[in-house]
Amino acid sequence: MSIKLNAEIKNACNHKGMGDAVKLSGSGWKLLQEDISLPVAVIKQNALTTNLSWMNQFAQKAGVRLAPHGKTTMAPALFKAQIESGSWAMSLATAPQVSAAFHAGINRILMANQLVGKRNCQLIADSIKRGLEYYCFVDSPELAIQLNQFFEPQSSQLNVLIEIGVPGGRCGVRDVAQAEQLQALIATLPALKLCGIGFYEGVIKADNTPQAIADFVQQVREMTVRWFEKGYFASDEVLLTGAGSAWYDIVAEHLVPQSLPTAIKVVLRPGCYLIHDTGIYQQAQQDLVKRSVLACELDSELTSSLELWTYVQSIPEPGLAIVGMGKRDVAFDAGLPTAQLHYRPGDDAPKIVSGDWSLKKIMDQHAMLQLPSAADLKVGDMVVFSTSHPCLTFDKWRHIAVRDEDYVVSGLVETFF
């Protein structure tokens, strides 16, 4: 993956998580030689490459397309890596996200969300005129009419998918009758082109959640096939898209391409797999591997690729270290970061920390690390943390470092949240 420096990055090298621009473009920033201002968010290149390959293998064996959800990283350099490795498209959530991705060279985007509002529509219309292949969700007659009113004078046709939801869930029509009424309306609107069906199963909660999700996906599948046979769709290829980062195996299992008309193309939208974590998505993936024969057949496994490097700035009492990392730097909504490595400047390499080093509290710029009172830790040492829920770490950083196995940073990715 090639990650180039631009003028904006060079001018930002006095910001957090940055170092000298000349050194970066030469020998790189050496984390162990303190070339970077800590704290810094770091991607492990090898882990990223492994995760990229793993999900591509899964999709290929399942016979489905990938449109990874870019909201996780909002890093076009990573989008390009996903597309170049075989993803059919990128998924995104908002018009500005779509615009940022398109301007960075992503030419096919599925906005797995509703497009609402004049300025948002104009952003999309401008991109479509410049060559973007774009799809979005609709779930109400009101929205369909509003979209038609905007796009018809533009002499542009908008590709739409009807979103199917669940009671108590998020967006999406709540039953087949609503879906069919919306389909009939769209058929009368010249600026809209019905290209498929979308859903998000991650909001389903039940006593037996996997079975409830399987039942829901099966119902959506049957409806899509029925609509296809009735000629409801206006496109040659019909998209049937679902799957977040926790249940994509069940979606793939119940949307087996061999059981569908060849014109129906299944598109999965997991987002967090590329970065992964040691928290909620690690647990979700462990559960997935237990139930998915296909996942077990793959050679490698998903692994956390995101680190937070920090300094110990105070040890005010035995068994308590204050590290320079806080809510401004790392996710804390789905479990606190986990200490993984300890490095003392001058040592040969970082060491794996024991399991009794535990983050107990996090504030704006400080985190409280509890550890045995006899632990060999000093002010100025580095502690490296893994995270839970990568989305909410990425959105706290404008630039994220990418390191190799020698702890050398040779590039950065920019984010566009």
LOLOLUM-601322 format. One line per field, with one value per residue (C-alpha): residue in one letter; x, y, z. Coordinates in nm, 4 decimals. Layout:
code	[A, ...]
c1	[X, ...]
c2	[Y, ...]
c3	[Z, ...]
//
This chain:
code	[M, S, I, K, L, N, A, E, I, K, N, A, C, N, H, K, G, M, G, D, A, V, K, L, S, G, S, G, W, K, L, L, Q, E, D, I, S, L, P, V, A, V, I, K, Q, N, A, L, T, T, N, L, S, W, M, N, Q, F, A, Q, K, A, G, V, R, L, A, P, H, G, K, T, T, M, A, P, A, L, F, K, A, Q, I, E, S, G, S, W, A, M, S, L, A, T, A, P, Q, V, S, A, A, F, H, A, G, I, N, R, I, L, M, A, N, Q, L, V, G, K, R, N, C, Q, L, I, A, D, S, I, K, R, G, L, E, Y, Y, C, F, V, D, S, P, E, L, A, I, Q, L, N, Q, F, F, E, P, Q, S, S, Q, L, N, V, L, I, E, I, G, V, P, G, G, R, C, G, V, R, D, V, A, Q, A, E, Q, L, Q, A, L, I, A, T, L, P, A, L, K, L, C, G, I, G, F, Y, E, G, V, I, K, A, D, N, T, P, Q, A, I, A, D, F, V, Q, Q, V, R, E, M, T, V, R, W, F, E, K, G, Y, F, A, S, D, E, V, L, L, T, G, A, G, S, A, W, Y, D, I, V, A, E, H, L, V, P, Q, S, L, P, T, A, I, K, V, V, L, R, P, G, C, Y, L, I, H, D, T, G, I, Y, Q, Q, A, Q, Q, D, L, V, K, R, S, V, L, A, C, E, L, D, S, E, L, T, S, S, L, E, L, W, T, Y, V, Q, S, I, P, E, P, G, L, A, I, V, G, M, G, K, R, D, V, A, F, D, A, G, L, P, T, A, Q, L, H, Y, R, P, G, D, D, A, P, K, I, V, S, G, D, W, S, L, K, K, I, M, D, Q, H, A, M, L, Q, L, P, S, A, A, D, L, K, V, G, D, M, V, V, F, S, T, S, H, P, C, L, T, F, D, K, W, R, H, I, A, V, R, D, E, D, Y, V, V, S, G, L, V, E, T, F, F]
c1	[0.0000, 0.1518, 0.0847, 0.2246, 0.2980, 0.1354, 0.1839, -0.0885, 0.0791, 0.4172, 0.2688, 0.1039, 0.4186, 0.4023, 0.0643, 0.0029, 0.1261, 0.3677, 0.7422, 0.9882, 0.8624, 1.2083, 1.2933, 0.9617, 1.0251, 1.3778, 1.4586, 1.1151, 1.0115, 1.1538, 0.9073, 1.1727, 1.3987, 1.1177, 1.0896, 0.7154, 0.5212, 0.3184, 0.0415, 0.0150, -0.2307, -0.0450, -0.1535, 0.0494, 0.1066, 0.1355, -0.1859, -0.3663, -0.2499, -0.3582, -0.7047, -0.7448, -0.6584, -0.8745, -1.1975, -1.1301, -1.0853, -1.4093, -1.6037, -1.4555, -1.5353, -1.8877, -1.9377, -2.0366, -1.9177, -1.7601, -1.8471, -1.6613, -1.8080, -1.5665, -1.7156, -1.4837, -1.1661, -1.2722, -0.9237, -0.9224, -0.5755, -0.7273, -1.0326, -0.7981, -0.6220, -0.9580, -1.0664, -0.7303, -0.7480, -1.0835, -1.3680, -1.6524, -1.7302, -1.7070, -2.0030, -2.0432, -2.3041, -2.3307, -2.3085, -1.9893, -1.8288, -1.9247, -1.7855, -1.4551, -1.4163, -1.5054, -1.2605, -0.9947, -1.0627, -1.3323, -1.5742, -1.8412, -2.0102, -2.3060, -2.4435, -2.6093, -2.8301, -3.0961, -3.0025, -3.1925, -3.1693, -3.0899, -2.7189, -2.6562, -2.8384, -2.6313, -2.3076, -2.4218, -2.5552, -2.2238, -2.0329, -2.2672, -2.2170, -1.8423, -1.8702, -1.9591, -2.1598, -2.3797, -2.6520, -2.8516, -3.1337, -3.4928, -3.7571, -4.0498, -4.2768, -4.1899, -3.8203, -3.8760, -4.0845, -3.8295, -3.5450, -3.7399, -3.8207, -3.4519, -3.2972, -3.5536, -3.4625, -3.0962, -3.1623, -3.0067, -3.1392, -3.0664, -2.9979, -3.1949, -3.2429, -3.5424, -3.4254, -3.5960, -3.5958, -3.7282, -3.9679, -3.7767, -3.4716, -3.3271, -3.4338, -3.6175, -3.9769, -4.1317, -4.3294, -4.3786, -4.6900, -4.4964, -4.2165, -4.4537, -4.6278, -4.2899, -4.1839, -4.5023, -4.4407, -4.0765, -4.1885, -4.3787, -4.0895, -3.8678, -3.5625, -3.5415, -3.4177, -3.4865, -3.1700, -3.2165, -3.2864, -3.0768, -3.0901, -2.8870, -2.9235, -2.7082, -3.0022, -3.1810, -3.1842, -3.3584, -3.3289, -3.1643, -3.0155, -2.8366, -3.1596, -3.3602, -3.1094, -3.1174, -3.4983, -3.4929, -3.2347, -3.4335, -3.7497, -3.5637, -3.4175, -3.7591, -3.9071, -3.6194, -3.6535, -4.0288, -3.9852, -3.7256, -3.9620, -4.2331, -3.9979, -4.0043, -3.6378, -3.5247, -3.1576, -2.9901, -2.8098, -3.0117, -2.8192, -2.9096, -2.6961, -2.6583, -2.4100, -2.2163, -1.9052, -2.0635, -2.3076, -2.1770, -2.1344, -2.5052, -2.5959, -2.3622, -2.4863, -2.8499, -2.7829, -2.5922, -2.5570, -2.6365, -2.9853, -3.0531, -3.1196, -2.7857, -2.8861, -2.9121, -2.5731, -2.5107, -2.3033, -2.1649, -2.0750, -1.8507, -1.6310, -1.4324, -1.2550, -0.9727, -0.8636, -1.0276, -0.9698, -0.9164, -1.2645, -1.6155, -1.5177, -1.2637, -1.5441, -1.7848, -1.5264, -1.4566, -1.8296, -1.8448, -1.5609, -1.7365, -2.0455, -1.8973, -1.7406, -1.6245, -1.4382, -1.2634, -1.1349, -0.9328, -0.5607, -0.5160, -0.7423, -0.8395, -0.6080, -0.6043, -0.4003, -0.4447, -0.2201, -0.1972, 0.1571, 0.1800, 0.4275, 0.4129, 0.4042, 0.3542, 0.3650, 0.2107, 0.1664, 0.2603, 0.0546, -0.0742, 0.0736, -0.0705, -0.0231, -0.0577, -0.3645, -0.7264, -1.0738, -0.9374, -0.7157, -0.8842, -1.2228, -1.3745, -1.7400, -1.7084, -1.4409, -1.1185, -0.7898, -0.5775, -0.2058, -0.0057, 0.3587, 0.6075, 0.9182, 1.1938, 1.3914, 1.7318, 1.6137, 1.6375, 1.2639, 0.9266, 0.8190, 0.4756, 0.3098, 0.1502, -0.2249, -0.2452, -0.1756, -0.5246, -0.6607, -0.9139, -1.0195, -0.9782, -1.0128, -0.9680, -0.5871, -0.4980, -0.5516, -0.5057, -0.3126, -0.3302, -0.0419, 0.1458, 0.3360, 0.6582, 0.6181, 0.9278, 0.7800, 0.9295, 0.8291, 0.9256, 0.8614, 0.6232, 0.3119, 0.1368, -0.2384, -0.4830, -0.8407, -1.2048, -1.4323, -1.1836, -1.4283, -1.4153, -1.0378, -0.9947, -1.2238, -0.9949, -0.6972, -0.6324, -0.3238, -0.2492, 0.0970, 0.1675, 0.4551, 0.6472, 0.7659, 1.0785, 0.8619, 0.9531, 0.6841, 0.7268, 0.3866, 0.0660, -0.2987, -0.5221, -0.8761, -1.1705, -1.4327]
c2	[0.0000, 0.3299, 0.6243, 0.9516, 1.2697, 1.5878, 1.9523, 1.9479, 1.6630, 1.8345, 2.1503, 1.9527, 1.7933, 1.9970, 1.8424, 1.5522, 1.2169, 1.3712, 1.4147, 1.5780, 1.5731, 1.5422, 1.2414, 1.0744, 1.0992, 0.9672, 0.7011, 0.7177, 0.7916, 0.5448, 0.4989, 0.3499, 0.6518, 0.8912, 1.0526, 1.1085, 1.3262, 1.0925, 0.9989, 0.8636, 0.6314, 0.3670, 0.1047, -0.2156, -0.2702, -0.6497, -0.6861, -0.4559, -0.6644, -0.9864, -0.8492, -0.7242, -1.0663, -1.2569, -1.0771, -1.0972, -1.4735, -1.4988, -1.3054, -1.5060, -1.8403, -1.7194, -1.5975, -1.2458, -0.8926, -0.6639, -0.2988, -0.2330, 0.0416, 0.3321, 0.5153, 0.3117, 0.4802, 0.7599, 0.7194, 0.7252, 0.5665, 0.2630, 0.2755, 0.2508, -0.0478, -0.2204, -0.1508, -0.2544, -0.5831, -0.6723, -0.4905, -0.4118, -0.0715, 0.1275, 0.1842, 0.5196, 0.6912, 1.0595, 1.2831, 1.4583, 1.1172, 1.0162, 1.3413, 1.2973, 0.9402, 1.0268, 1.3168, 1.0705, 0.8393, 0.5979, 0.5723, 0.3296, 0.4048, 0.2548, 0.5043, 0.2668, 0.5429, 0.7908, 1.0936, 1.3906, 1.7655, 2.0023, 2.0572, 1.6867, 1.6082, 1.8669, 1.7105, 1.3767, 1.5231, 1.6978, 1.3734, 1.1707, 1.4201, 1.3698, 0.9921, 0.8519, 0.5293, 0.5907, 0.4067, 0.5094, 0.3775, 0.4996, 0.3918, 0.6315, 0.7829, 1.1305, 1.0808, 0.9215, 1.2193, 1.4695, 1.2943, 1.2872, 1.6574, 1.7382, 1.5046, 1.5294, 1.8908, 1.7827, 1.5383, 1.2754, 0.9377, 0.8267, 0.4598, 0.3628, 0.0550, 0.0088, -0.0434, -0.3125, -0.2533, -0.4195, -0.2956, -0.1008, -0.0888, 0.1908, 0.3049, 0.0875, -0.0011, -0.2190, -0.4699, -0.6082, -0.3981, -0.0743, -0.1999, -0.2812, 0.0551, 0.2283, 0.0153, 0.1048, 0.4746, 0.4607, 0.2986, 0.6209, 0.8580, 0.9184, 1.0359, 0.7226, 0.3812, 0.0866, -0.1251, -0.3524, -0.4119, -0.3162, -0.3997, -0.3887, -0.6870, -0.5507, -0.3864, -0.7195, -0.8377, -1.1536, -1.4467, -1.6304, -1.3449, -1.5577, -1.7407, -1.4173, -1.2663, -1.5773, -1.5639, -1.1944, -1.2415, -1.5319, -1.3184, -1.0399, -1.2941, -1.4410, -1.0952, -0.9927, -1.3055, -1.2564, -0.8954, -0.9978, -1.2541, -0.9873, -0.7464, -0.4785, -0.3812, -0.1398, -0.2407, -0.5313, -0.6254, -0.6335, -0.5573, -0.7392, -0.5875, -0.6247, -0.7262, -0.5202, -0.6430, -0.8959, -1.1140, -1.1151, -1.4927, -1.5480, -1.3024, -1.4775, -1.8227, -1.7346, -1.5431, -1.8170, -1.7009, -2.0486, -2.0198, -1.6820, -1.5716, -1.4838, -1.1183, -1.0779, -0.9830, -1.0128, -0.7295, -0.7440, -0.4216, -0.5031, -0.2119, -0.2871, -0.5988, -0.3973, -0.2459, -0.4930, -0.4608, -0.6478, -0.5685, -0.5924, -0.6937, -0.9468, -1.1087, -1.0877, -1.2502, -1.5272, -1.6013, -1.5945, -1.8436, -2.0839, -2.0963, -2.0468, -2.3435, -2.1148, -1.8835, -2.1818, -2.2931, -1.9750, -1.9833, -1.6792, -1.4774, -1.1175, -0.9389, -0.5964, -0.3547, -0.0325, 0.0814, 0.3879, 0.4709, 0.6769, 0.8072, 0.7434, 1.0980, 1.0381, 0.7598, 0.9462, 0.6420, 0.2726, 0.0699, 0.3719, 0.5198, 0.8146, 0.7844, 1.0673, 0.9477, 1.0442, 1.0718, 1.3113, 1.0316, 0.6929, 0.5209, 0.4570, 0.3827, 0.0033, -0.0821, 0.0921, 0.0400, -0.2597, -0.2343, -0.4576, -0.3472, -0.1655, 0.0039, 0.1905, 0.4187, 0.2645, -0.0959, -0.3246, -0.3812, -0.3485, -0.6203, -0.7773, -0.6582, -0.8877, -0.9241, -0.7421, -0.4038, -0.2612, 0.0776, 0.1812, 0.5312, 0.7707, 1.1498, 1.4117, 1.3897, 1.1330, 0.7623, 0.5811, 0.2558, 0.0185, -0.2263, -0.4216, -0.1906, -0.3760, -0.3344, -0.1998, 0.1164, 0.4656, 0.8134, 0.8524, 0.4874, 0.4054, 0.1921, 0.0695, 0.0048, -0.1803, -0.0569, -0.1564, -0.0086, 0.1330, 0.3846, 0.6087, 0.6136, 0.6962, 0.9986, 1.1587, 1.1686, 1.3697, 1.1621, 0.8047, 0.6526, 0.3212, 0.1144, -0.1959, -0.4813, -0.2815, -0.0026, 0.2333, 0.4631, 0.5249, 0.6730, 0.8270, 0.7962, 1.1014, 1.0856, 1.2949, 1.2864]
c3	[0.0000, -0.1103, 0.1219, -0.0046, 0.1845, 0.0650, 0.1500, 0.4144, 0.6013, 0.5805, 0.7286, 1.0101, 1.1459, 1.4672, 1.5522, 1.7893, 1.6726, 1.4229, 1.3718, 1.1349, 0.7744, 0.6191, 0.8329, 0.7498, 0.3765, 0.4279, 0.6852, 0.8456, 1.2017, 1.4514, 1.7344, 1.9627, 1.9087, 2.0050, 1.6624, 1.7128, 1.9530, 2.1749, 2.2055, 1.8537, 1.6823, 1.4831, 1.2296, 1.2077, 0.8357, 0.8551, 1.0535, 0.8110, 0.5150, 0.6865, 0.7615, 0.4058, 0.2668, 0.5155, 0.4306, 0.0580, 0.0920, 0.2888, 0.0248, -0.2613, -0.0989, -0.0149, -0.3721, -0.2665, -0.3360, -0.0790, -0.0270, 0.3009, 0.5147, 0.5051, 0.8029, 1.0259, 0.9047, 0.6668, 0.5236, 0.1412, 0.1320, 0.3021, 0.0726, -0.2250, -0.0706, -0.0260, -0.3835, -0.5279, -0.3382, -0.4912, -0.3163, -0.5574, -0.4023, -0.0807, 0.1492, 0.3216, 0.5370, 0.4427, 0.1381, 0.2588, 0.3174, -0.0364, -0.1762, 0.0085, -0.1149, -0.4742, -0.4833, -0.3657, -0.6588, -0.5374, -0.8296, -0.7052, -0.3723, -0.1927, 0.0583, 0.3027, 0.4322, 0.3288, 0.1172, 0.2614, 0.2045, -0.0806, -0.0188, 0.0380, -0.2863, -0.4707, -0.3481, -0.4872, -0.8129, -0.8781, -0.8213, -1.0427, -1.3255, -1.2885, -1.3202, -0.9777, -0.9755, -0.6724, -0.4828, -0.1750, 0.0436, 0.0533, 0.3033, 0.2694, 0.0027, 0.1319, 0.0691, -0.2716, -0.3821, -0.2482, -0.4297, -0.7545, -0.7223, -0.6850, -0.9425, -1.2243, -1.3150, -1.3039, -1.5898, -1.3675, -1.2540, -0.8991, -0.8219, -0.5121, -0.2959, -0.0708, 0.2863, 0.4926, 0.8679, 1.1814, 1.4527, 1.7148, 1.4890, 1.2825, 0.9345, 0.6843, 0.5988, 0.8658, 0.6588, 0.3091, 0.2469, 0.3054, 0.0820, -0.2032, -0.1758, -0.1945, -0.4913, -0.6779, -0.6151, -0.7268, -1.0524, -1.1319, -1.0522, -1.3582, -1.1644, -0.9479, -1.0583, -0.8284, -0.8215, -0.5240, -0.1567, 0.1456, 0.5147, 0.8357, 1.0644, 1.3478, 1.5257, 1.5781, 1.9407, 2.0568, 2.2961, 2.0063, 1.8053, 1.5414, 1.4583, 1.4541, 1.2109, 0.9928, 0.9801, 0.8893, 0.6129, 0.4724, 0.4599, 0.2779, 0.0373, -0.0458, -0.1015, -0.3294, -0.5433, -0.5651, -0.6757, -0.9312, -1.0796, -1.1013, -1.2806, -1.0104, -1.0474, -1.3184, -1.3339, -1.5113, -1.1899, -0.8686, -0.5503, -0.2295, 0.0434, 0.4176, 0.6879, 0.9371, 1.1151, 1.3522, 1.1551, 0.7985, 0.8067, 0.8671, 0.5921, 0.3481, 0.4495, 0.3823, 0.0611, -0.1187, -0.4820, -0.6155, -0.4674, -0.6321, -0.9894, -1.1480, -1.1863, -0.8067, -0.6637, -0.2905, -0.1410, 0.2149, 0.3993, 0.6997, 0.8028, 1.1181, 0.9904, 0.8330, 1.1655, 1.4059, 1.7835, 2.1094, 2.2391, 2.0995, 1.7472, 1.8662, 2.0657, 1.7718, 1.5434, 1.7943, 1.8077, 1.4274, 1.3881, 1.6255, 1.4025, 1.0535, 0.8767, 0.5975, 0.8372, 0.9951, 0.6554, 0.6020, 0.6720, 0.8936, 1.1227, 1.1836, 1.4239, 1.5861, 1.3745, 1.5753, 1.8603, 2.0827, 2.1881, 2.5078, 2.7629, 3.1355, 3.2701, 3.6414, 3.8998, 4.1926, 4.4170, 4.4170, 4.1725, 3.9783, 3.6622, 3.4728, 3.0979, 2.8484, 2.6624, 2.7080, 2.5632, 2.3007, 2.1668, 2.1962, 2.2042, 2.5454, 2.4634, 2.4316, 2.6850, 2.7803, 2.5953, 2.6935, 2.7746, 2.5392, 2.5313, 2.7550, 2.6211, 2.8004, 2.5689, 2.5153, 2.5388, 2.2379, 2.1905, 2.3640, 2.6052, 2.6405, 2.9604, 3.2143, 3.2320, 3.5645, 3.4037, 3.3707, 3.2687, 3.5313, 3.4313, 3.1419, 3.1409, 2.8685, 2.8512, 3.1174, 3.1741, 3.5050, 3.4697, 3.7650, 3.7985, 4.0664, 4.2998, 4.2186, 3.8420, 3.6682, 3.5198, 3.5160, 3.4080, 3.0420, 2.9581, 2.6754, 2.7105, 2.3968, 2.4086, 2.1883, 2.1560, 2.1404, 1.8698, 1.6161, 1.4639, 1.7691, 1.7786, 1.4108, 1.4288, 1.6884, 1.4522, 1.1352, 1.0559, 1.1621, 1.1412, 0.9661, 1.1064, 1.0095, 1.2335, 1.3246, 1.4695, 1.1859, 1.0466, 0.6749, 0.5938, 0.7218, 0.6338, 0.6431, 0.7746, 0.6564, 0.9310]
//
